[in-house]
Amino acid sequence: MTADDDRPFECWAVRIGPGEERPIVPDEWADALVVIKSGDLDVECEEGGHQTFHRGDMLALHWLRARNLANLGADGVELVAVRRSIR
């Protein structure tokens, strides 16, 4: 669903390959609920702590003050996110 469909939500998917990292861009995940569709995701927070989340977990990365996402496993990590349209 996108704002172009006149729907009130945006939905997108992100894949992080084995051994890859994805730095957080400011406001990239603002107001988004994120579900881990597959794999194990390591989240590094701004204060330096790490937490690993698994398939089926639901996160609010913006509220966690995440600064980096990493796939430490041998399989890909797939994330699906949804938030209210900012339009």
N, CA, C and O atoms as CSV, one atom per row, in Angstrom:
chain,resi,resn,atom,element,x,y,z
A,1,MET,N,N,0.839,-1.176,0.000
A,1,MET,CA,C,0.000,0.000,0.000
A,1,MET,C,C,0.883,1.238,0.000
A,1,MET,O,O,1.866,1.315,0.737
A,2,THR,N,N,0.532,2.172,-0.808
A,2,THR,CA,C,1.287,3.419,-0.854
A,2,THR,C,C,0.337,4.597,-0.865
A,2,THR,O,O,-0.866,4.445,-1.078
A,3,ALA,N,N,0.894,5.772,-0.633
A,3,ALA,CA,C,0.089,6.989,-0.662
A,3,ALA,C,C,-0.514,7.197,-2.047
A,3,ALA,O,O,-1.569,7.820,-2.164
A,4,ASP,N,N,0.137,6.683,-3.115
A,4,ASP,CA,C,-0.383,6.824,-4.474
A,4,ASP,C,C,-1.712,6.110,-4.648
A,4,ASP,O,O,-2.493,6.462,-5.532
A,5,ASP,N,N,-1.976,5.123,-3.826
A,5,ASP,CA,C,-3.232,4.375,-3.880
A,5,ASP,C,C,-4.315,5.037,-3.037
A,5,ASP,O,O,-5.389,4.465,-2.848
A,6,ASP,N,N,-4.041,6.242,-2.526
A,6,ASP,CA,C,-4.957,6.942,-1.623
A,6,ASP,C,C,-5.271,6.121,-0.375
A,6,ASP,O,O,-6.365,6.218,0.182
A,7,ARG,N,N,-4.324,5.329,0.049
A,7,ARG,CA,C,-4.475,4.549,1.273
A,7,ARG,C,C,-3.684,5.231,2.368
A,7,ARG,O,O,-2.695,5.908,2.087
A,8,PRO,N,N,-4.096,5.067,3.588
A,8,PRO,CA,C,-3.438,5.791,4.674
A,8,PRO,C,C,-2.129,5.177,5.179
A,8,PRO,O,O,-1.561,5.666,6.155
A,9,PHE,N,N,-1.638,4.100,4.522
A,9,PHE,CA,C,-0.433,3.437,5.002
A,9,PHE,C,C,0.596,3.262,3.902
A,9,PHE,O,O,0.257,3.147,2.724
A,10,GLU,N,N,1.863,3.243,4.307
A,10,GLU,CA,C,2.974,2.895,3.432
A,10,GLU,C,C,3.496,1.540,3.898
A,10,GLU,O,O,3.543,1.264,5.096
A,11,CYS,N,N,3.881,0.714,2.961
A,11,CYS,CA,C,4.447,-0.594,3.301
A,11,CYS,C,C,5.651,-0.821,2.404
A,11,CYS,O,O,5.597,-0.558,1.203
A,12,TRP,N,N,6.743,-1.311,2.994
A,12,TRP,CA,C,7.939,-1.592,2.198
A,12,TRP,C,C,8.703,-2.755,2.811
A,12,TRP,O,O,8.490,-3.122,3.966
A,13,ALA,N,N,9.592,-3.323,2.014
A,13,ALA,CA,C,10.405,-4.459,2.447
A,13,ALA,C,C,11.880,-4.118,2.269
A,13,ALA,O,O,12.260,-3.360,1.376
A,14,VAL,N,N,12.698,-4.698,3.141
A,14,VAL,CA,C,14.152,-4.503,3.108
A,14,VAL,C,C,14.805,-5.865,3.274
A,14,VAL,O,O,14.385,-6.666,4.109
A,15,ARG,N,N,15.831,-6.123,2.479
A,15,ARG,CA,C,16.593,-7.370,2.627
A,15,ARG,C,C,18.021,-7.000,2.984
A,15,ARG,O,O,18.612,-6.095,2.395
A,16,ILE,N,N,18.567,-7.720,3.964
A,16,ILE,CA,C,19.956,-7.547,4.374
A,16,ILE,C,C,20.635,-8.902,4.193
A,16,ILE,O,O,20.270,-9.881,4.845
A,17,GLY,N,N,21.612,-8.949,3.315
A,17,GLY,CA,C,22.285,-10.205,2.999
A,17,GLY,C,C,23.190,-10.676,4.123
A,17,GLY,O,O,23.503,-9.908,5.033
A,18,PRO,N,N,23.618,-11.943,4.068
A,18,PRO,CA,C,24.513,-12.487,5.083
A,18,PRO,C,C,25.776,-11.642,5.229
A,18,PRO,O,O,26.434,-11.315,4.242
A,19,GLY,N,N,26.100,-11.296,6.461
A,19,GLY,CA,C,27.286,-10.516,6.745
A,19,GLY,C,C,27.169,-9.028,6.437
A,19,GLY,O,O,28.121,-8.279,6.657
A,20,GLU,N,N,26.024,-8.590,5.935
A,20,GLU,CA,C,25.854,-7.181,5.578
A,20,GLU,C,C,25.322,-6.367,6.751
A,20,GLU,O,O,24.709,-6.898,7.677
A,21,GLU,N,N,25.575,-5.059,6.685
A,21,GLU,CA,C,25.059,-4.111,7.665
A,21,GLU,C,C,24.309,-3.021,6.933
A,21,GLU,O,O,24.541,-2.768,5.751
A,22,ARG,N,N,23.410,-2.384,7.653
A,22,ARG,CA,C,22.646,-1.263,7.088
A,22,ARG,C,C,22.547,-0.168,8.140
A,22,ARG,O,O,21.779,-0.288,9.094
A,23,PRO,N,N,23.323,0.902,7.968
A,23,PRO,CA,C,23.209,2.021,8.908
A,23,PRO,C,C,21.819,2.655,8.807
A,23,PRO,O,O,21.212,2.690,7.737
A,24,ILE,N,N,21.340,3.144,9.923
A,24,ILE,CA,C,20.034,3.804,9.970
A,24,ILE,C,C,20.180,5.250,9.496
A,24,ILE,O,O,21.050,5.984,9.965
A,25,VAL,N,N,19.332,5.641,8.577
A,25,VAL,CA,C,19.250,7.022,8.114
A,25,VAL,C,C,18.217,7.727,8.999
A,25,VAL,O,O,17.151,7.165,9.254
A,26,PRO,N,N,18.507,8.942,9.473
A,26,PRO,CA,C,17.548,9.641,10.345
A,26,PRO,C,C,16.135,9.651,9.746
A,26,PRO,O,O,15.951,9.941,8.564
A,27,ASP,N,N,15.179,9.338,10.558
A,27,ASP,CA,C,13.744,9.307,10.218
A,27,ASP,C,C,13.355,8.237,9.206
A,27,ASP,O,O,12.194,8.182,8.802
A,28,GLU,N,N,14.286,7.386,8.783
A,28,GLU,CA,C,13.967,6.328,7.829
A,28,GLU,C,C,12.865,5.407,8.354
A,28,GLU,O,O,11.997,4.974,7.596
A,29,TRP,N,N,12.906,5.117,9.630
A,29,TRP,CA,C,11.963,4.183,10.229
A,29,TRP,C,C,10.976,4.886,11.167
A,29,TRP,O,O,10.310,4.225,11.965
A,30,ALA,N,N,10.874,6.202,11.083
A,30,ALA,CA,C,9.990,6.960,11.982
A,30,ALA,C,C,8.548,6.454,11.872
A,30,ALA,O,O,8.001,6.320,10.778
A,31,ASP,N,N,7.958,6.181,13.016
A,31,ASP,CA,C,6.562,5.725,13.130
A,31,ASP,C,C,6.282,4.384,12.464
A,31,ASP,O,O,5.117,4.028,12.285
A,32,ALA,N,N,7.309,3.631,12.095
A,32,ALA,CA,C,7.100,2.351,11.415
A,32,ALA,C,C,7.117,1.189,12.397
A,32,ALA,O,O,7.908,1.164,13.340
A,33,LEU,N,N,6.236,0.235,12.161
A,33,LEU,CA,C,6.288,-1.052,12.835
A,33,LEU,C,C,6.955,-2.017,11.864
A,33,LEU,O,O,6.568,-2.102,10.699
A,34,VAL,N,N,7.953,-2.738,12.346
A,34,VAL,CA,C,8.769,-3.602,11.499
A,34,VAL,C,C,8.627,-5.038,11.973
A,34,VAL,O,O,8.777,-5.327,13.160
A,35,VAL,N,N,8.337,-5.937,11.036
A,35,VAL,CA,C,8.255,-7.367,11.343
A,35,VAL,C,C,9.426,-8.058,10.664
A,35,VAL,O,O,9.720,-7.801,9.496
A,36,ILE,N,N,10.086,-8.931,11.401
A,36,ILE,CA,C,11.168,-9.719,10.815
A,36,ILE,C,C,10.529,-10.929,10.146
A,36,ILE,O,O,10.027,-11.837,10.809
A,37,LYS,N,N,10.559,-10.919,8.827
A,37,LYS,CA,C,9.928,-11.988,8.050
A,37,LYS,C,C,10.795,-13.243,8.018
A,37,LYS,O,O,10.284,-14.363,8.013
A,38,SER,N,N,12.131,-13.041,7.995
A,38,SER,CA,C,13.038,-14.190,8.033
A,38,SER,C,C,14.398,-13.747,8.550
A,38,SER,O,O,14.779,-12.583,8.425
A,39,GLY,N,N,15.114,-14.686,9.127
A,39,GLY,CA,C,16.473,-14.440,9.594
A,39,GLY,C,C,16.555,-13.899,11.010
A,39,GLY,O,O,15.554,-13.778,11.716
A,40,ASP,N,N,17.783,-13.578,11.402
A,40,ASP,CA,C,18.079,-13.027,12.727
A,40,ASP,C,C,18.745,-11.666,12.532
A,40,ASP,O,O,19.743,-11.547,11.821
A,41,LEU,N,N,18.184,-10.654,13.165
A,41,LEU,CA,C,18.634,-9.280,12.988
A,41,LEU,C,C,19.296,-8.768,14.255
A,41,LEU,O,O,18.708,-8.812,15.335
A,42,ASP,N,N,20.531,-8.278,14.117
A,42,ASP,CA,C,21.224,-7.633,15.231
A,42,ASP,C,C,20.996,-6.134,15.116
A,42,ASP,O,O,21.290,-5.534,14.083
A,43,VAL,N,N,20.471,-5.531,16.178
A,43,VAL,CA,C,20.202,-4.093,16.207
A,43,VAL,C,C,21.162,-3.439,17.184
A,43,VAL,O,O,21.219,-3.805,18.358
A,44,GLU,N,N,21.918,-2.464,16.684
A,44,GLU,CA,C,22.804,-1.683,17.542
A,44,GLU,C,C,22.128,-0.350,17.806
A,44,GLU,O,O,21.720,0.341,16.873
A,45,CYS,N,N,22.008,0.011,19.082
A,45,CYS,CA,C,21.360,1.254,19.474
A,45,CYS,C,C,22.381,2.378,19.581
A,45,CYS,O,O,23.583,2.129,19.663
A,46,GLU,N,N,21.895,3.617,19.581
A,46,GLU,CA,C,22.762,4.787,19.653
A,46,GLU,C,C,23.691,4.752,20.861
A,46,GLU,O,O,24.810,5.260,20.794
A,47,GLU,N,N,23.244,4.166,21.953
A,47,GLU,CA,C,24.054,4.118,23.170
A,47,GLU,C,C,25.054,2.967,23.159
A,47,GLU,O,O,25.788,2.780,24.129
A,48,GLY,N,N,25.093,2.184,22.059
A,48,GLY,CA,C,26.092,1.141,21.917
A,48,GLY,C,C,25.643,-0.265,22.235
A,48,GLY,O,O,26.352,-1.214,21.902
A,49,GLY,N,N,24.488,-0.442,22.871
A,49,GLY,CA,C,23.998,-1.782,23.172
A,49,GLY,C,C,23.519,-2.502,21.928
A,49,GLY,O,O,23.157,-1.871,20.935
A,50,HIS,N,N,23.518,-3.832,21.986
A,50,HIS,CA,C,23.062,-4.681,20.884
A,50,HIS,C,C,21.966,-5.600,21.383
A,50,HIS,O,O,21.951,-5.997,22.548
A,51,GLN,N,N,21.051,-5.931,20.490
A,51,GLN,CA,C,20.019,-6.922,20.787
A,51,GLN,C,C,19.732,-7.676,19.498
A,51,GLN,O,O,19.662,-7.074,18.426
A,52,THR,N,N,19.566,-8.986,19.597
A,52,THR,CA,C,19.243,-9.794,18.431
A,52,THR,C,C,17.759,-10.129,18.447
A,52,THR,O,O,17.204,-10.523,19.473
A,53,PHE,N,N,17.130,-9.962,17.288
A,53,PHE,CA,C,15.713,-10.261,17.120
A,53,PHE,C,C,15.574,-11.325,16.044
A,53,PHE,O,O,16.437,-11.459,15.177
A,54,HIS,N,N,14.475,-12.088,16.106
A,54,HIS,CA,C,14.306,-13.263,15.260
A,54,HIS,C,C,13.013,-13.194,14.454
A,54,HIS,O,O,12.158,-12.339,14.686
A,55,ARG,N,N,12.892,-14.119,13.502
A,55,ARG,CA,C,11.705,-14.202,12.649
A,55,ARG,C,C,10.428,-14.116,13.493
A,55,ARG,O,O,10.281,-14.808,14.501
A,56,GLY,N,N,9.523,-13.257,13.057
A,56,GLY,CA,C,8.254,-13.081,13.748
A,56,GLY,C,C,8.244,-11.954,14.764
A,56,GLY,O,O,7.174,-11.510,15.181
A,57,ASP,N,N,9.423,-11.481,15.173
A,57,ASP,CA,C,9.480,-10.367,16.126
A,57,ASP,C,C,9.009,-9.088,15.450
A,57,ASP,O,O,9.229,-8.886,14.256
A,58,MET,N,N,8.355,-8.222,16.230
A,58,MET,CA,C,7.885,-6.936,15.749
A,58,MET,C,C,8.611,-5.845,16.517
A,58,MET,O,O,8.680,-5.880,17.745
A,59,LEU,N,N,9.156,-4.871,15.786
A,59,LEU,CA,C,9.977,-3.827,16.390
A,59,LEU,C,C,9.508,-2.442,15.976
A,59,LEU,O,O,8.812,-2.271,14.976
A,60,ALA,N,N,9.902,-1.475,16.759
A,60,ALA,CA,C,9.778,-0.064,16.396
A,60,ALA,C,C,11.205,0.495,16.460
A,60,ALA,O,O,11.642,0.984,17.502
A,61,LEU,N,N,11.916,0.416,15.346
A,61,LEU,CA,C,13.344,0.768,15.317
A,61,LEU,C,C,13.600,2.212,15.724
A,61,LEU,O,O,14.602,2.505,16.375
A,62,HIS,N,N,12.711,3.103,15.349
A,62,HIS,CA,C,12.877,4.510,15.721
A,62,HIS,C,C,12.819,4.679,17.238
A,62,HIS,O,O,13.594,5.442,17.813
A,63,TRP,N,N,11.914,3.976,17.869
A,63,TRP,CA,C,11.773,4.074,19.327
A,63,TRP,C,C,12.933,3.408,20.048
A,63,TRP,O,O,13.271,3.785,21.170
A,64,LEU,N,N,13.546,2.411,19.401
A,64,LEU,CA,C,14.723,1.755,19.987
A,64,LEU,C,C,15.969,2.622,19.868
A,64,LEU,O,O,17.008,2.322,20.456
A,65,ARG,N,N,15.851,3.699,19.100
A,65,ARG,CA,C,16.991,4.576,18.807
A,65,ARG,C,C,18.134,3.770,18.175
A,65,ARG,O,O,19.302,3.898,18.542
A,66,ALA,N,N,17.737,2.940,17.213
A,66,ALA,CA,C,18.693,2.098,16.505
A,66,ALA,C,C,19.585,2.945,15.607
A,66,ALA,O,O,19.141,3.935,15.026
A,67,ARG,N,N,20.856,2.538,15.500
A,67,ARG,CA,C,21.755,3.246,14.590
A,67,ARG,C,C,22.316,2.340,13.504
A,67,ARG,O,O,22.830,2.826,12.497
A,68,ASN,N,N,22.223,1.013,13.701
A,68,ASN,CA,C,22.753,0.091,12.706
A,68,ASN,C,C,22.011,-1.237,12.781
A,68,ASN,O,O,21.682,-1.722,13.864
A,69,LEU,N,N,21.754,-1.814,11.609
A,69,LEU,CA,C,21.151,-3.138,11.513
A,69,LEU,C,C,22.178,-4.059,10.889
A,69,LEU,O,O,22.853,-3.676,9.934
A,70,ALA,N,N,22.307,-5.264,11.411
A,70,ALA,CA,C,23.300,-6.199,10.878
A,70,ALA,C,C,22.720,-7.603,10.796
A,70,ALA,O,O,21.925,-8.021,11.638
A,71,ASN,N,N,23.136,-8.309,9.770
A,71,ASN,CA,C,22.798,-9.709,9.611
A,71,ASN,C,C,24.057,-10.497,9.933
A,71,ASN,O,O,24.994,-10.537,9.136
A,72,LEU,N,N,24.075,-11.118,11.092
A,72,LEU,CA,C,25.245,-11.883,11.519
A,72,LEU,C,C,25.150,-13.350,11.120
A,72,LEU,O,O,26.078,-14.124,11.357
A,73,GLY,N,N,24.027,-13.732,10.514
A,73,GLY,CA,C,23.798,-15.132,10.172
A,73,GLY,C,C,24.218,-15.484,8.755
A,73,GLY,O,O,24.751,-14.654,8.019
A,74,ALA,N,N,23.965,-16.742,8.389
A,74,ALA,CA,C,24.326,-17.250,7.066
A,74,ALA,C,C,23.200,-17.080,6.054
A,74,ALA,O,O,23.418,-17.257,4.856
A,75,ASP,N,N,21.992,-16.738,6.521
A,75,ASP,CA,C,20.838,-16.559,5.645
A,75,ASP,C,C,20.447,-15.086,5.603
A,75,ASP,O,O,20.811,-14.312,6.488
A,76,GLY,N,N,19.708,-14.709,4.573
A,76,GLY,CA,C,19.247,-13.337,4.443
A,76,GLY,C,C,18.230,-12.968,5.513
A,76,GLY,O,O,17.497,-13.823,6.010
A,77,VAL,N,N,18.195,-11.699,5.857
A,77,VAL,CA,C,17.193,-11.143,6.759
A,77,VAL,C,C,16.214,-10.351,5.905
A,77,VAL,O,O,16.620,-9.522,5.091
A,78,GLU,N,N,14.932,-10.607,6.091
A,78,GLU,CA,C,13.903,-9.857,5.386
A,78,GLU,C,C,13.051,-9.126,6.412
A,78,GLU,O,O,12.554,-9.724,7.367
A,79,LEU,N,N,12.888,-7.821,6.201
A,79,LEU,CA,C,12.077,-6.988,7.068
A,79,LEU,C,C,10.905,-6.443,6.264
A,79,LEU,O,O,11.055,-6.106,5.090
A,80,VAL,N,N,9.750,-6.358,6.892
A,80,VAL,CA,C,8.587,-5.720,6.297
A,80,VAL,C,C,8.147,-4.636,7.257
A,80,VAL,O,O,7.982,-4.880,8.453
A,81,ALA,N,N,7.954,-3.422,6.725
A,81,ALA,CA,C,7.606,-2.281,7.562
A,81,ALA,C,C,6.305,-1.643,7.090
A,81,ALA,O,O,5.977,-1.673,5.904
A,82,VAL,N,N,5.579,-1.070,8.029
A,82,VAL,CA,C,4.343,-0.358,7.716
A,82,VAL,C,C,4.245,0.857,8.633
A,82,VAL,O,O,4.614,0.799,9.806
A,83,ARG,N,N,3.743,1.954,8.078
A,83,ARG,CA,C,3.507,3.157,8.869
A,83,ARG,C,C,2.411,3.979,8.201
A,83,ARG,O,O,2.071,3.762,7.038
A,84,ARG,N,N,1.871,4.918,8.954
A,84,ARG,CA,C,0.900,5.838,8.376
A,84,ARG,C,C,1.579,6.630,7.269
A,84,ARG,O,O,2.758,6.972,7.369
A,85,SER,N,N,0.845,6.912,6.242
A,85,SER,CA,C,1.390,7.704,5.154
A,85,SER,C,C,1.750,9.085,5.659
A,85,SER,O,O,1.000,9.683,6.431
A,86,ILE,N,N,2.902,9.601,5.227
A,86,ILE,CA,C,3.336,10.921,5.664
A,86,ILE,C,C,2.879,11.994,4.688
A,86,ILE,O,O,3.313,13.144,4.767
A,87,ARG,N,N,2.042,11.629,3.809
A,87,ARG,CA,C,1.529,12.523,2.784
A,87,ARG,C,C,0.507,13.469,3.329
A,87,ARG,O,O,-0.027,14.294,2.588
